[in-house]
Amino acid sequence: MTRFVSLCLVLAAAGAVAAPALAQGGPRTACAADMAKLCPGVQPGNGAIRQCMMSHASELSDGCKAAIAAARAAHGH
């Protein structure tokens, strides 16, 4: 659960979480499994989880990528 919360904070800090995307599950839901799979031993703090997820950007699931893209678009990024 701590990793899930950390991912949520990372995505929010990155400007990737938007209300419309959250209403449909958004990055928090869509990326939770990716974060658990790709960054299992990463401890939260100092952007470590965000950095890990970014280093595995090409390995993210289509659902995670789509949720992040939708949230960024909703934020105008």
N, C-alpha and C positions, 0 to 999 in steps of 0.2 A: 504494500500500500504506500509506503514511503516513496518508492521509486515512481509510482503513478502520480503522486502529489508533486514530486520534483519535476516530472515531465510537464505537468500542467503549468507550473511556475516558469519553466524554461520557455515554453511556447508563448506564454503571456508576455514575458520579458522580450521575446523576439518579435513581438507585434503580430504573432500569427493567430491569435485567438480573437474571434469576432463573434458577436451575438448571433448572427444568422447561422454561422457554422456550428456554434454550440447547440443551437436549437435542433440540429440534425445529428448530433453526436460529436461533431467537430474533431479537431486534432487530438484532444485528450483521449477520446475513445478509440479513434482510428489508429493512433500511434502507440497505444499502450503495449500491445503485443510486440511491435517492432523494437521498442525500447527494452523490453524484458529480454528479447532474443539477442539483440545486437550490443547491448550495454549492460549485461547482467551484474557485473562486479563494480560498476562505477558508482561511487558515493556522491551524493548531492553536495553542491557547494562550488563556488568559484566558476560556475558555468560548465562544470565537468560533463554533465549529462548532455547539455546542448552541444558541446564540442564533440562528444562521442556520436551523437545522432547526426551531426553535420558531416563527420568523417565517414559515416556510412550512408550518406544521402543516396547513392546509387543503389543501395540495397533495401531502401525503404519500400514497403508494400505500396501498391497502386492506391489503395484506400487512404493510407497515411499521406502520401504525396498529394492526392486530390483534396483531402481535408485541409492541409496546410495551404495549398494554392488558393482554395476557396476563401479561407480565412484571411489570407494576405490580400486578396482582391477586394474583399469586403472592407478592409482597412485602407485600401488605396495604395498598397505596396506593390 
